[in-house]
């Protein structure tokens, strides 16, 4: 990165959306910080988004409203966006989308200054994600378990209770080994004021804020800030994980707002759009965020990610969930039909998947019957959905006794296993025991995915 030249560039070539264009530049680097000073002397921070032979495109974090093309001054600062991080200064704190305090406390002053873009991790230095993280939510812990070092997104829809689910995970998430240090970094991207108040109040009243670092980028903040918020949050997470030896869970909501901001900036730059108008580099840009999760050789800490995104029109094939699914290791899918039945959390376990689940559960981590029981419940529920479809065609009264048992199982699984209270925190053993109660609605001959000795040990027969 070049050092600051001391040259001030007077006047802008043009102002377009959140971007300003500066011509005649020299010794300017990509992602270099810049100050844009308006006619009143107020400085606004920005970042070089693109450069050519003599032109720099600067994204202005605080917006371009009121900037005069002829009377503005631009200074390039010779460094990238850095954030000072210290574990003692950030836990229990609330910051805005650019990392400035919202809780009346001071800026973090001591500690390490880190580039918010992070550094690429050598794949050879990565440790394969293992070890179970308990969320207290049966549909996740029992059927789609979260593993330390994993990136497991939640796919939601407009109006579904993903915010409430995120708050519940923040309150309840813990390591089975309670002796290890655990923290949550919560990044809210483009959310409404009422959502921000909900999260703050929930974390404060439940006492979970003491182990949480919050970054709140609100819907009426400049859209450009949404591109910075998750990167600052991950910079803090990396410090806590790899310098403070903590296991960190990063929750980012809503990544759809991030992608919309990325599309807005790309359009302002005049880039050729790709699918649905998003830039062609959407995949690599999302990967630069999601791939900052994991475990590293020589570090005792870890970073686990739960990005939350809203699927436009509930379309799981939309570019945002589609590309996210390629980068991450599964997905938790919220279902509108379950929500309309009054079931919370409305997690549809059939399209949901945790690709690393088998590596983080079992004997010594959860319980030896976990994998087989999960497969059995999944198979029974999938068959029950096929029977429900059949019942709509021929009528429930014409179903066999065996098929009617499937209908009963579907109702029981949704109303007792998937459904739970907003503040109901189930241990993994409570979840597994409940799963056995539901599985043994069926006779032993139908339970082909669990071992006979597991049925004898854990199965709870009904009269």
VENWOLIN-V952099 format. One record per residue. RES is the residue in one letter. D_LAST is the distance of its C-alpha to the last C-alpha in Angstrom with 1 decimal. Layout:
RES_D_LAST + RES_D_LAST
This chain:
X_73.8 + X_77.3 + X_78.6 + X_79.6 + X_83.0 + X_84.1 + X_84.8 + X_83.9 + X_83.5 + X_84.8 + X_83.5 + X_80.6 + X_80.9 + X_78.3 + X_75.2 + X_72.3 + X_68.9 + X_67.8 + X_70.3 + X_73.9 + X_76.2 + X_78.9 + X_81.8 + X_84.3 + X_81.9 + X_82.4 + X_80.5 + X_77.2 + X_73.9 + X_70.6 + X_68.1 + X_71.0 + X_70.8 + X_73.4 + X_74.7 + X_75.7 + X_78.1 + X_78.8 + X_82.1 + X_81.1 + X_80.6 + X_76.8 + X_75.2 + X_72.0 + X_70.1 + X_69.5 + X_68.7 + X_70.5 + X_68.2 + X_70.7 + X_74.2 + X_76.9 + X_80.5 + X_81.6 + X_78.8 + X_75.8 + X_72.9 + X_71.5 + X_68.2 + X_68.7 + X_65.7 + X_66.9 + X_67.9 + X_71.3 + X_72.0 + X_75.6 + X_76.7 + X_80.2 + X_81.0 + X_84.6 + X_84.2 + X_81.1 + X_81.4 + X_79.0 + X_78.9 + X_76.9 + X_75.6 + X_75.5 + X_71.8 + X_68.3 + X_65.9 + X_64.9 + X_62.6 + X_62.9 + X_59.7 + X_58.9 + X_55.5 + X_56.8 + X_58.3 + X_55.4 + X_52.0 + X_51.2 + X_53.8 + X_53.9 + X_56.4 + X_57.5 + X_57.3 + X_60.5 + X_59.4 + X_61.4 + X_59.9 + X_58.4 + X_57.5 + X_61.1 + X_61.1 + X_63.6 + X_63.5 + X_62.3 + X_65.7 + X_65.1 + X_63.3 + X_63.5 + X_64.7 + X_62.6 + X_63.2 + X_60.3 + X_60.2 + X_59.0 + X_60.0 + X_58.6 + X_56.3 + X_57.3 + X_54.3 + X_55.1 + X_54.6 + X_51.0 + X_48.0 + X_44.9 + X_42.4 + X_39.6 + X_37.4 + X_34.6 + X_35.4 + X_32.5 + X_32.8 + X_29.7 + X_28.6 + X_25.3 + X_26.6 + X_29.6 + X_28.5 + X_25.4 + X_26.7 + X_30.5 + X_31.5 + X_35.0 + X_37.2 + X_40.3 + X_43.4 + X_41.7 + X_42.7 + X_39.6 + X_40.6 + X_38.7 + X_39.6 + X_39.4 + X_41.0 + X_43.3 + X_41.5 + X_38.3 + X_37.4 + X_38.7 + X_40.8 + X_38.0 + X_35.9 + X_39.1 + X_39.5 + X_35.9 + X_36.4 + X_39.7 + X_38.1 + X_35.1 + X_36.4 + X_36.8 + X_37.2 + X_34.6 + X_37.8 + X_38.9 + X_42.3 + X_43.6 + X_45.6 + X_43.9 + X_45.5 + X_45.0 + X_47.8 + X_47.1 + X_49.5 + X_49.5 + X_51.6 + X_53.1 + X_50.6 + X_51.3 + X_52.5 + X_49.4 + X_47.2 + X_49.5 + X_49.3 + X_45.5 + X_45.3 + X_47.9 + X_46.4 + X_42.9 + X_44.1 + X_46.4 + X_44.1 + X_41.2 + X_43.7 + X_43.0 + X_46.6 + X_47.9 + X_46.4 + X_47.2 + X_50.4 + X_50.6 + X_52.9 + X_53.1 + X_55.0 + X_55.0 + X_55.4 + X_58.9 + X_60.1 + X_62.2 + X_60.1 + X_61.8 + X_60.2 + X_56.8 + X_58.1 + X_58.8 + X_55.8 + X_53.2 + X_55.9 + X_56.8 + X_53.2 + X_52.8 + X_56.1 + X_54.7 + X_51.4 + X_53.5 + X_55.5 + X_52.5 + X_50.8 + X_53.8 + X_56.1 + X_53.8 + X_51.1 + X_48.3 + X_45.2 + X_45.7 + X_43.4 + X_45.5 + X_44.1 + X_46.5 + X_46.1 + X_47.3 + X_48.7 + X_49.4 + X_52.0 + X_53.5 + X_53.8 + X_55.4 + X_58.0 + X_58.7 + X_59.3 + X_61.6 + X_63.7 + X_63.9 + X_65.1 + X_67.7 + X_69.0 + X_69.5 + X_67.2 + X_66.1 + X_62.5 + X_59.8 + X_56.4 + X_55.9 + X_59.0 + X_57.7 + X_60.0 + X_59.8 + X_59.1 + X_55.9 + X_53.9 + X_56.2 + X_56.3 + X_52.6 + X_52.5 + X_55.0 + X_52.5 + X_49.2 + X_50.7 + X_51.6 + X_48.0 + X_47.3 + X_48.1 + X_51.5 + X_52.7 + X_54.2 + X_52.5 + X_49.7 + X_48.5 + X_46.9 + X_46.6 + X_43.4 + X_43.8 + X_41.6 + X_44.0 + X_42.8 + X_44.3 + X_44.2 + X_44.1 + X_46.8 + X_45.4 + X_42.0 + X_43.7 + X_42.2 + X_45.2 + X_47.7 + X_50.1 + X_48.7 + X_45.0 + X_46.1 + X_48.6 + X_46.3 + X_43.6 + X_46.3 + X_47.3 + X_44.0 + X_41.0 + X_38.4 + X_37.5 + X_34.9 + X_35.0 + X_34.4 + X_33.4 + X_34.9 + X_32.2 + X_29.6 + X_32.2 + X_32.7 + X_29.0 + X_29.5 + X_27.7 + X_29.5 + X_30.3 + X_30.5 + X_30.2 + X_29.7 + X_28.2 + X_29.3 + X_33.1 + X_32.8 + X_33.7 + X_34.7 + X_36.9 + X_37.1 + X_33.5 + X_33.1 + X_36.1 + X_34.9 + X_31.3 + X_29.7 + X_30.2 + X_32.9 + X_32.6 + X_29.0 + X_26.4 + X_26.4 + X_23.2 + X_24.6 + X_26.5 + X_23.9 + X_21.1 + X_23.6 + X_24.5 + X_20.9 + X_20.3 + X_23.8 + X_23.3 + X_20.0 + X_21.8 + X_25.0 + X_23.3 + X_21.6 + X_25.2 + X_26.5 + X_24.0 + X_25.0 + X_28.6 + X_27.9 + X_26.2 + X_29.4 + X_31.4 + X_29.7 + X_27.5 + X_23.8 + X_23.5 + X_24.9 + X_22.3 + X_20.0 + X_16.3 + X_16.3 + X_18.9 + X_17.1 + X_14.3 + X_17.3 + X_18.5 + X_15.4 + X_15.6 + X_19.3 + X_18.9 + X_16.4 + X_18.7 + X_21.8 + X_20.7 + X_19.0 + X_20.5 + X_23.9 + X_24.6 + X_25.6 + X_28.3 + X_32.0 + X_32.0 + X_28.5 + X_29.1 + X_26.1 + X_26.8 + X_26.0 + X_23.4 + X_21.6 + X_21.9 + X_20.5 + X_17.5 + X_16.8 + X_17.3 + X_14.7 + X_12.0 + X_13.2 + X_13.9 + X_10.4 + X_9.6 + X_11.4 + X_11.1 + X_13.4 + X_16.3 + X_16.7 + X_17.1 + X_20.6 + X_22.3 + X_20.7 + X_21.4 + X_19.0 + X_20.1 + X_19.3 + X_15.7 + X_15.5 + X_17.5 + X_16.1 + X_12.8 + X_9.9 + X_6.7 + X_3.7 + X_0.0
